[in-house]
Amino acid sequence: MDNAEQNANQFVFGLDIGTRNVVGTVGYREGKDFYVAAQYMKEHETRAMLDGQIHDIGRVGRTIAEVKAELEGQLETKLTDVCIAAAGRVLKTVTTSVEYEFAEETVVTAEHIHTLDLLGVDHAQQILKERNDTHYKFYCVGYSVVKYYINDEVFSNIEGHKAEKISEDIIVTFLPEDVVDGLYSAVGQAGLNVANLTLEPIAAINVAIPEAFRMLNIALVDVGAGTSDICVTRDGSIIAYGMIPYAGDELTELIVQHYLVDFNMAEHMKLTSGMADEVEFTDIMSITHTIPSEEIWDLTHDTVDKITTEVAEKIKELNGDKSVSATFVVGGGGKIHGFTEMLADKLEIPRERVALRGEEVLKEVHFAQEEIKKDPLLVTPIGICLNYYDQKNNFIMVRFNGERLKLYDNSHLTIVDAALQAGFPNEALFPRRGKAVEFTVNGKPRIVRGEPGESAIVKVDGRVVSINTPLIPNSEITIEASTIGKEAVYTIEQLDEYTSSTITFQVNGINITCPKFVQVNGSLEPSNYVIQEGDEIETRNFYTIGQLAEFMDVRIDEEAGIILNGKPADMGSLCYENFEIEWSASAYESGERHISYGQADHRFDARPEETVSAEESTDSAAEVHETAVETNTDSAAEAAATAPEQKPTEPESKELHIIANNQKITLSGKEEYVFVDIFDYMDFDLSASHGRAIVTLINGVDAQYTQVLQDGDKIEVYWKENY
């Protein structure tokens, strides 16, 4: 080609590593067209692969090396990177449904849709984990949304619509680690690096079924040597993948046994029978035979019938137990005589609706080698190359806390993915609060959270980064676990009920305002009592005459009598709100006396003034400002009194109004607030990552946990899938 040399630096090298052969394709894309600069196919010397999986890595590696060398000779250039595909035999697919309900009717954004998709992938991973009865460890390598819903009604595009609930049906595809290891090892032995990994069904369908056709209910069958890979499209999406372990080798082995030929000769006979009237072959006794092609058709009829029956049943199963409108067939195995006709009969659709896909889907593919014929064999190799442009992905290696890790690179990997892959505790990635204390106040539950700990220290190649930093291949990652904050410590005097709740009595005609006593588990406790887990706290709505006298710091003349609401009383009588008390009292002569109630000890200056009141304080017990108490005797003591010394006041707290995940939240109790404070006010489980990365945004910009909040900030916190 005239422009092949100038495009040499843009070459894409794709390898279709099949059960019977390896097909190498090198080319480049210009606009919608793909130009194949060189192509070469070589069969495996022995049966180094079975049913699409590598069994002899060394032999497959040597075959790949020979294909690479031949292509390098054709192009006169060195090939170092290659695109490969894994067979559908090893795929696991999970179809599931998830929903997300808003607190109120909300306009659906792209972020909402992305979050819904991540919920679907996460749910599928959990389902696969429960179902997995193999030793394989699976990676998510792709997903397709089948349908979106708004308030349970199907919508093709839900963005921009108002919804109270959004939901989706999603199909998620997984790939086992062991299969990838085999492919990487074989390619590595040929001196190549993997530039992109895709799946054979995905590569085939991207060529065989254009997007415009996917609105129809169509099946694609890639009949290879060891497996028949199947995928089904409907409503513009790929809705299911499947596989049966029967394909071209079933027919080839039948010919081997019947005609006593080696495997390569049987392959030649099978392919020739579909193109010529007669087939010439040499058996293991070196005797040459010529037979009519119909003889091979008759021999393979029952096996073709079995394979097409299995394929048809799998298609119906993937399509909701019903047939499809049409089926396209690619791959060499589908070229055997009678395959498409039998498959149509089993699917109960007209025979013209089951067809081989070859030249007609390769119209935009141009070959430098004129001898190459466009046929179904080339669909998957070309698809592997084209997939490089549409979905570049790979596995990358990093070192995490000294351990070497391999991760599937979906272009979205972050430090969190490496940590989870290494088994690093998820909770050790985020600041951890100290133990909370839960109790009740007047029968209502109350919780006080512990203090936040320090964030994990994350470094990449010695440089401090955030946990959401994208992964860099071959980097050295270290993480020092986050710390746990101090346990919650809360005292009686910090309760609003203690500092703001008062009770007033009328003593000798003067209003006396007192703080309500606080009772813990049935016992009176002082203001500095540290609340314990499970404590039952109640504010008491009465004083005894004796406690009121102690609070006022006066001595009662009991012989003169005590009148409570017009009736005689004693020091143990109960006084409730607005009760009227009359007594004869005098101040203590000493400047200070010891007062006790319950388990508490308090000291007050004992100098009477004209009135007595109690004021609240946020940091201490109510401070009592006393005035003189009039007595109903002529010998009332008169003395100057002073209030207790005031403690320095701390900065006043303020309220902050923000919007977090579309909900209005008011923060209170602090002078200043940082991002991490929002977790005290919103329901967000920091331990529920399940392999996802946390996204933290303030007004649409990435936020740090220690970033100071401003009034009116719009905050978003959600999990983002790593795939």
Disulfide bonds with the S-S distance in Angstrom:
none
